[in-house]
Every structure is written in structure tokens, then in C-alpha cells.
Amino acid sequence: MKRSIVLRFVALALFVGLASYAGTVATAGAQDQTTHYDVAIWNPLTHDYPVTGTMDITYLENGIVRGYYHPAGLPSFIPITGGHSGDHVWLTIGQSGQWMLNGHVRDGKISGSATRGTGVTPYSFTATPH
């Protein structure tokens, strides 16, 4: 039973990864831009619960953003989807909206607010290019 669940999870992760890669190859345009960021998410009221990691996102010409979040210390990747318009960026990390980020780009750095899942607790986040 456990083995079956693990195999299904691995197969799903491979399918999602390959499908995302195939979509990237098929739609990559001359003006698409991929950026690598160091990410920090924290509660601004208590400054606890720091979530850190890196993300690799591609800004597509048509306003779509996609990529992967890599949690610090874990050998995993979590899909990112979202959009951008001007200096405004909105991102969803995870298949079921584990994190929703809403920010602005200034000097290459993204800063803004975040919520976790369907919660209402406000968090702050920064994504600094590296």
C-alpha cells in the first residue's frame, strides 16, 4: 500500500516536471526572461516563521510567470504559476496555493505580501536576484 502511494507520487512529480519543461520549450520566446532569486517569507508582526529557499521563475512576454520554488534544505521543487504587468507580480507557489505572493519589482528585487493557503495571516516576503 505504502509503496503504491510512493510510486504514484513519484510518477506524478515526474509527469508535472516533464509537462512543465515541455511547455517551456514549446512557448519560450525571444523576450522571455528567467531570473533566479533567494526568497524569505516571514510574519511581520512576530518576525517568526521564516521560510527561506530559492526560486527560478520565467517571465513570459504574454504576462504569464512560471517556475519552481526550492525550499531551503530540501531536495525538492514546487511549481510556481502567476503573472506580471509592469512592476506588479503575483505568484502562487504549490499546486493547491500553498503560498500566494503579491509584490512589486524594484531594482530587480521583488517585495510584497504573502498569505499561506486560505489563511488570513499576513506575511511579508522578499525575493532577491542572485
N, CA, C and O of each residue as an XYZ file, in Angstrom:
520
protein
N       0.824     -1.200      0.000
C       0.000      0.000      0.000
C       0.869      1.265      0.000
O       0.685      2.159     -0.826
N       1.832      1.321      0.958
C       2.703      2.495      1.029
C       3.519      2.630     -0.247
O       3.682      3.728     -0.778
N       4.033      1.497     -0.737
C       4.853      1.532     -1.951
C       4.042      2.062     -3.129
O       4.550      2.837     -3.939
N       2.791      1.648     -3.220
C       1.920      2.096     -4.305
C       1.710      3.605     -4.247
O       1.733      4.272     -5.282
N       1.509      4.142     -3.067
C       1.300      5.584     -2.903
C       2.572      6.335     -3.280
O       2.510      7.355     -3.967
N       3.726      5.836     -2.833
C       5.004      6.483     -3.150
C       5.248      6.462     -4.652
O       5.667      7.469     -5.222
N       4.993      5.334     -5.300
C       5.191      5.238     -6.748
C       4.274      6.190     -7.500
O       4.690      6.802     -8.484
N       3.036      6.321     -7.052
C       2.104      7.259     -7.698
C       2.588      8.696     -7.534
O       2.511      9.492     -8.470
N       3.090      9.027     -6.338
C       3.588     10.376     -6.095
C       4.784     10.677     -6.987
O       4.860     11.746     -7.592
N       5.725      9.728     -7.069
C       6.910      9.918     -7.913
C       6.505     10.071     -9.374
O       7.035     10.932    -10.077
N       5.574      9.244     -9.833
C       5.116      9.333    -11.223
C       4.461     10.684    -11.492
O       4.690     11.288    -12.540
N       3.649     11.158    -10.555
C       3.004     12.463    -10.717
C       4.038     13.581    -10.758
O       3.940     14.487    -11.586
N       5.032     13.525     -9.865
C       6.070     14.560     -9.853
C       6.838     14.572    -11.166
O       7.131     15.641    -11.702
N       7.167     13.400    -11.688
C       7.871     13.340    -12.976
C       7.006     13.873    -14.106
O       7.494     14.600    -14.972
N       5.718     13.517    -14.103
C       4.811     13.986    -15.145
C       4.708     15.504    -15.122
O       4.803     16.152    -16.165
N       4.510     16.079    -13.922
C       4.384     17.535    -13.799
C       5.668     18.217    -14.252
O       5.624     19.220    -14.965
N       6.812     17.675    -13.838
C       8.086     18.265    -14.233
C       8.306     18.217    -15.733
O       8.715     19.210    -16.335
N       8.036     17.066    -16.342
C       8.226     16.933    -17.784
C       7.224     17.778    -18.562
O       7.575     18.378    -19.578
N       5.978     17.827    -18.092
C       4.964     18.634    -18.781
C       5.330     20.117    -18.715
O       5.176     20.840    -19.699
N       5.807     20.563    -17.570
C       6.208     21.965    -17.439
C       7.398     22.268    -18.331
O       7.446     23.318    -18.972
N       8.367     21.347    -18.376
C       9.534     21.549    -19.227
C       9.130     21.589    -20.692
O       9.608     22.438    -21.444
N       8.255     20.678    -21.105
C       7.808     20.655    -22.498
C       7.082     21.953    -22.849
O       7.258     22.487    -23.943
N       6.270     22.456    -21.927
C       5.575     23.716    -22.164
C       6.536     24.876    -22.280
O       6.322     25.784    -23.083
N       7.597     24.856    -21.486
C       8.602     25.915    -21.553
C       9.299     25.913    -22.900
O       9.491     26.967    -23.508
N       9.679     24.733    -23.367
C      10.365     24.639    -24.658
C       9.450     25.076    -25.789
O       9.887     25.748    -26.723
N       8.178     24.695    -25.705
C       7.249     24.981    -26.793
C       6.890     26.456    -26.889
O       6.613     26.946    -27.985
N       6.887     27.186    -25.760
C       6.391     28.554    -25.791
C       7.458     29.612    -25.511
O       7.144     30.802    -25.477
N       8.690     29.210    -25.314
C       9.725     30.195    -24.998
C       9.908     31.157    -26.164
O      10.082     30.740    -27.309
N       9.867     32.428    -25.861
C      10.024     33.449    -26.887
C      11.335     34.188    -26.725
O      12.060     33.984    -25.751
N      11.631     35.035    -27.673
C      12.894     35.769    -27.656
C      12.982     36.718    -26.462
O      14.083     36.977    -25.975
N      11.854     37.246    -25.975
C      11.877     38.203    -24.882
C      11.607     37.579    -23.516
O      11.612     38.296    -22.515
N      11.369     36.260    -23.439
C      11.154     35.601    -22.155
C      12.428     35.721    -21.322
O      13.536     35.649    -21.853
N      12.260     35.904    -20.007
C      13.412     36.112    -19.143
C      13.294     35.245    -17.897
O      12.280     35.297    -17.202
N      14.320     34.448    -17.607
C      14.359     33.642    -16.392
C      15.272     34.316    -15.384
O      16.374     34.749    -15.721
N      14.803     34.404    -14.130
C      15.573     35.018    -13.068
C      15.619     34.067    -11.875
O      14.638     33.386    -11.579
N      16.759     34.025    -11.196
C      16.965     33.185    -10.024
C      16.969     34.087     -8.791
O      17.668     35.100     -8.765
N      16.188     33.721     -7.768
C      16.021     34.547     -6.579
C      16.309     33.770     -5.303
O      16.110     32.556     -5.247
N      16.779     34.478     -4.275
C      16.786     33.991     -2.899
C      15.512     34.542     -2.269
O      15.229     35.735     -2.381
N      14.742     33.678     -1.606
C      13.426     34.060     -1.101
C      13.380     33.960      0.424
O      13.932     33.029      1.009
N      12.716     34.926      1.059
C      12.448     34.888      2.501
C      10.999     35.312      2.716
O      10.549     36.317      2.164
N      10.277     34.543      3.517
C       8.883     34.851      3.871
C       8.797     34.818      5.397
O       9.263     33.864      6.021
N       8.200     35.859      6.009
C       8.126     35.922      7.459
C       6.873     36.666      7.895
O       6.253     37.391      7.116
N       6.511     36.468      9.172
C       5.388     37.175      9.775
C       5.908     38.518     10.270
O       6.759     38.542     11.159
N       5.425     39.643      9.725
C       5.961     40.957     10.105
C       5.596     41.372     11.528
O       6.227     42.268     12.087
N       4.597     40.740     12.116
C       4.194     41.097     13.482
C       5.081     40.426     14.519
O       5.388     41.019     15.553
N       5.488     39.205     14.252
C       6.278     38.452     15.231
C       7.694     38.167     14.749
O       8.554     37.795     15.546
N       7.944     38.337     13.463
C       9.231     38.050     12.822
C       9.641     36.585     12.975
O      10.804     36.236     12.770
N       8.677     35.729     13.337
C       8.984     34.308     13.387
C       8.507     33.634     12.109
O       8.021     34.292     11.189
N       8.648     32.350     12.064
C       8.267     31.535     10.920
C       8.976     31.957      9.644
O       8.325     32.163      8.619
N      10.301     32.089      9.686
C      10.988     32.422      8.435
C      11.009     31.218      7.500
O      11.461     30.135      7.872
N      10.526     31.416      6.311
C      10.576     30.397      5.269
C      11.585     30.890      4.247
O      11.456     31.999      3.727
N      12.578     30.081      3.958
C      13.597     30.506      3.005
C      13.771     29.448      1.925
O      13.400     28.286      2.091
N      14.334     29.880      0.839
C      14.601     28.984     -0.278
C      15.023     29.803     -1.482
O      15.388     30.973     -1.366
N      14.965     29.175     -2.624
C      15.269     29.866     -3.872
C      14.135     29.612     -4.852
O      13.389     28.642     -4.720
N      14.016     30.478     -5.820
C      13.049     30.236     -6.890
C      13.656     30.657     -8.214
O      14.426     31.612     -8.310
N      13.279     29.913     -9.210
C      13.670     30.188    -10.590
C      12.378     30.446    -11.340
O      11.570     29.536    -11.526
N      12.181     31.682    -11.771
C      10.942     31.978    -12.491
C      11.241     32.590    -13.850
O      12.222     33.309    -14.039
N      10.360     32.279    -14.783
C      10.459     32.817    -16.132
C       9.291     33.765    -16.356
O       8.131     33.400    -16.164
N       9.612     34.982    -16.764
C       8.612     35.981    -17.121
C       8.381     35.851    -18.626
O       9.285     36.118    -19.419
N       7.176     35.442    -19.019
C       6.860     35.301    -20.435
C       6.336     36.618    -20.987
O       5.782     37.434    -20.251
N       6.515     36.818    -22.277
C       6.054     38.039    -22.950
C       4.565     38.296    -22.760
O       4.136     39.447    -22.682
N       3.772     37.222    -22.686
C       2.316     37.363    -22.612
C       1.800     37.656    -21.213
O       0.587     37.665    -21.001
N       2.703     37.901    -20.235
C       2.277     38.257    -18.885
C       2.221     37.086    -17.921
O       1.906     37.275    -16.746
N       2.515     35.896    -18.385
C       2.498     34.721    -17.520
C       3.867     34.556    -16.862
O       4.904     34.833    -17.465
N       3.840     34.102    -15.618
C       5.064     33.770    -14.888
C       4.963     32.304    -14.490
O       3.906     31.846    -14.056
N       6.061     31.568    -14.638
C       6.082     30.179    -14.187
C       7.496     29.811    -13.779
O       8.471     30.430    -14.205
N       7.579     28.795    -12.951
C       8.888     28.366    -12.492
C       8.784     27.385    -11.356
O       7.799     26.658    -11.234
N       9.831     27.367    -10.505
C       9.900     26.430     -9.387
C      10.476     27.103     -8.160
O      11.371     27.944     -8.248
N       9.939     26.712     -7.007
C      10.447     27.122     -5.706
C      11.191     25.929     -5.114
O      10.709     24.798     -5.176
N      12.368     26.185     -4.541
C      13.193     25.146     -3.941
C      13.352     25.483     -2.458
O      14.141     26.366     -2.123
N      12.617     24.800     -1.545
C      12.744     25.098     -0.116
C      14.167     24.846      0.377
O      14.813     23.886     -0.043
N      14.646     25.702      1.261
C      15.993     25.552      1.810
C      16.108     24.218      2.529
O      15.237     23.843      3.313
N      17.192     23.509      2.252
C      17.466     22.262      2.944
C      16.698     21.049      2.447
O      16.858     19.956      2.991
N      15.877     21.217      1.436
C      15.112     20.088      0.909
C      15.432     19.883     -0.567
O      15.528     20.850     -1.322
N      15.598     18.632     -0.978
C      15.898     18.362     -2.398
C      14.622     18.268     -3.221
O      14.390     17.270     -3.902
N      13.802     19.296     -3.159
C      12.535     19.244     -3.879
C      12.311     20.527     -4.666
O      13.033     21.512     -4.511
N      11.300     20.486     -5.506
C      10.903     21.670     -6.245
C       9.387     21.730     -6.229
O       8.709     20.709     -6.338
N       8.868     22.938     -6.092
C       7.427     23.164     -6.023
C       7.075     24.107     -7.159
O       7.709     25.152     -7.303
N       6.078     23.766     -7.972
C       5.743     24.624     -9.116
C       5.228     25.995     -8.693
O       4.568     26.151     -7.666
N       5.556     26.981     -9.526
C       5.087     28.355     -9.348
C       4.336     28.755    -10.608
O       4.802     28.507    -11.720
N       3.181     29.371    -10.436
C       2.450     29.967    -11.556
C       2.079     31.381    -11.142
O       2.059     31.702     -9.954
N       1.789     32.216    -12.110
C       1.398     33.580    -11.780
C       1.399     34.472    -12.994
O       1.277     34.017    -14.131
N       1.541     35.756    -12.723
C       1.522     36.718    -13.802
C       2.293     37.968    -13.435
O       2.713     38.155    -12.293
N       2.470     38.832    -14.448
C       3.155     40.102    -14.220
C       2.595     41.144    -15.186
O       2.189     40.839    -16.308
N       2.591     42.378    -14.705
C       2.169     43.508    -15.513
C       2.917     44.724    -14.980
O       2.731     45.125    -13.831
N       3.765     45.305    -15.824
C       4.596     46.410    -15.349
C       5.505     45.912    -14.243
O       6.207     44.916    -14.417
N       5.502     46.599    -13.097
C       6.331     46.153    -11.981
C       5.568     45.289    -10.983
O       6.127     44.906     -9.956
N       4.308     44.975    -11.259
C       3.471     44.167    -10.378
C       3.628     42.683    -10.723
O       3.561     42.302    -11.892
N       3.839     41.840     -9.686
C       3.993     40.392     -9.856
C       3.104     39.691     -8.849
O       3.067     40.076     -7.681
N       2.383     38.658     -9.289
C       1.593     37.831     -8.383
C       1.935     36.381     -8.678
O       1.981     35.960     -9.834
N       2.178     35.616     -7.603
C       2.648     34.246     -7.742
C       1.877     33.314     -6.819
O       1.491     33.698     -5.715
N       1.659     32.098     -7.276
C       1.118     31.032     -6.453
C       2.170     29.945     -6.403
O       2.598     29.436     -7.439
N       2.589     29.586     -5.196
C       3.576     28.530     -5.018
C       2.836     27.279     -4.561
O       2.167     27.297     -3.528
N       2.950     26.202     -5.316
C       2.305     24.938     -4.969
C       1.039     24.711     -5.769
O       0.377     25.654     -6.201
N       0.716     23.442     -5.957
C      -0.456     23.063     -6.751
C      -1.759     23.545     -6.135
O      -2.686     23.907     -6.859
N      -1.843     23.554     -4.814
C      -3.092     23.947     -4.160
C      -2.969     25.306     -3.481
O      -3.636     25.565     -2.479
N      -2.120     26.169     -4.023
C      -1.991     27.519     -3.480
C      -1.396     27.555     -2.089
O      -1.924     28.244     -1.216
N      -0.305     26.828     -1.857
C       0.321     26.804     -0.542
C       0.715     28.204     -0.094
O       0.552     28.558      1.074
N       1.235     28.999     -1.024
C       1.572     30.396     -0.753
C       1.082     31.251     -1.915
O       1.232     30.881     -3.079
N       0.500     32.390     -1.589
C       0.095     33.378     -2.583
C       0.929     34.630     -2.310
O       0.861     35.202     -1.222
N       1.716     35.053     -3.300
C       2.592     36.216     -3.161
C       2.116     37.332     -4.079
O       1.719     37.081     -5.216
N       2.157     38.546     -3.591
C       1.726     39.699     -4.359
C       2.734     40.816     -4.098
O       2.835     41.312     -2.977
N       3.485     41.215     -5.142
C       4.522     42.196     -4.898
C       4.847     43.068     -6.080
O       4.216     42.995     -7.135
N       5.846     43.896     -5.877
C       6.336     44.811     -6.906
C       7.841     44.630     -7.072
O       8.556     44.356     -6.109
N       8.304     44.787     -8.298
C       9.724     44.667     -8.608
C      10.348     46.054     -8.583
O       9.886     46.967     -9.268
N      11.404     46.203     -7.787
C      12.162     47.455     -7.736
C      13.647     47.095     -7.747
O      14.122     46.374     -6.870
N      14.359     47.589     -8.719
C      15.791     47.298     -8.867
C      16.052     45.796     -8.897
O      17.053     45.325     -8.357
N      15.153     45.049     -9.526
C      15.307     43.613     -9.674
C      14.805     42.788     -8.505
O      14.645     41.575     -8.643
N      14.552     43.403     -7.362
C      14.107     42.714     -6.152
C      12.579     42.775     -6.054
O      11.979     43.823     -6.290
N      11.955     41.646     -5.705
C      10.506     41.611     -5.514
C      10.228     41.714     -4.021
O      10.807     40.967     -3.232
N       9.355     42.625     -3.626
C       8.935     42.771     -2.227
C       7.425     42.866     -2.194
O       6.807     43.434     -3.095
N       6.828     42.300     -1.138
C       5.383     42.398     -1.039
C       4.813     41.599      0.103
O       5.475     41.357      1.113
N       3.553     41.187     -0.077
C       2.834     40.455      0.959
C       2.573     39.028      0.501
O       2.618     38.718     -0.689
N       2.299     38.168      1.475
C       2.045     36.766      1.182
C       0.979     36.236      2.130
O       0.844     36.717      3.255
N       0.232     35.255      1.677
C      -0.689     34.512      2.531
C      -0.444     33.034      2.300
O      -0.017     32.622      1.222
N      -0.718     32.249      3.318
C      -0.490     30.809      3.231
C      -1.833     30.111      3.117
O      -2.702     30.276      3.974
N      -2.003     29.319      2.043
C      -3.243     28.576      1.843
C      -4.434     29.507      1.817
O      -4.426     30.525      1.126
N      -5.447     29.159      2.566
C      -6.645     30.001      2.627
C      -6.638     30.882      3.863
O      -7.643     31.511      4.195
N      -5.495     30.924      4.546
C      -5.389     31.706      5.773
C      -5.435     33.194      5.526
O      -5.283     33.670      4.401
N      -5.650     33.918      6.613
C      -5.718     35.378      6.520
C      -4.525     36.037      7.201
O      -4.406     37.262      7.182
N      -3.635     35.240      7.804
C      -2.453     35.806      8.457
C      -1.566     36.445      7.396
O      -1.173     35.785      6.434
N      -1.247     37.735      7.567
C      -0.386     38.388      6.576
C       1.088     38.058      6.822
O       1.545     38.014      7.964
N       1.793     37.838      5.774
C       3.237     37.626      5.809
C       3.871     38.643      4.871
O       3.200     39.199      4.002
N       5.150     38.879      5.050
C       5.926     39.706      4.127
C       6.901     38.801      3.412
O       7.273     37.748      3.929
N       7.315     39.203      2.232
C       8.309     38.420      1.518
C       9.222     39.313      0.702
O       8.855     40.417      0.301
N      10.425     38.802      0.468
C      11.345     39.420     -0.472
C      11.950     38.319     -1.327
O      12.149     37.192     -0.873
N      12.232     38.664     -2.551
C      12.920     37.768     -3.478
C      14.041     38.589     -4.099
O      13.793     39.520     -4.865
N      15.269     38.234     -3.764
C      16.434     38.985     -4.213
C      17.163     38.200     -5.296
O      17.520     37.041     -5.082
N      17.388     38.812     -6.456
C      18.067     38.062     -7.535
C      19.498     37.706     -7.135
O      20.175     38.444     -6.420
N      19.924     36.551     -7.625
C      21.320     36.140     -7.365
C      21.954     35.620     -8.630
O      23.120     35.226     -8.620
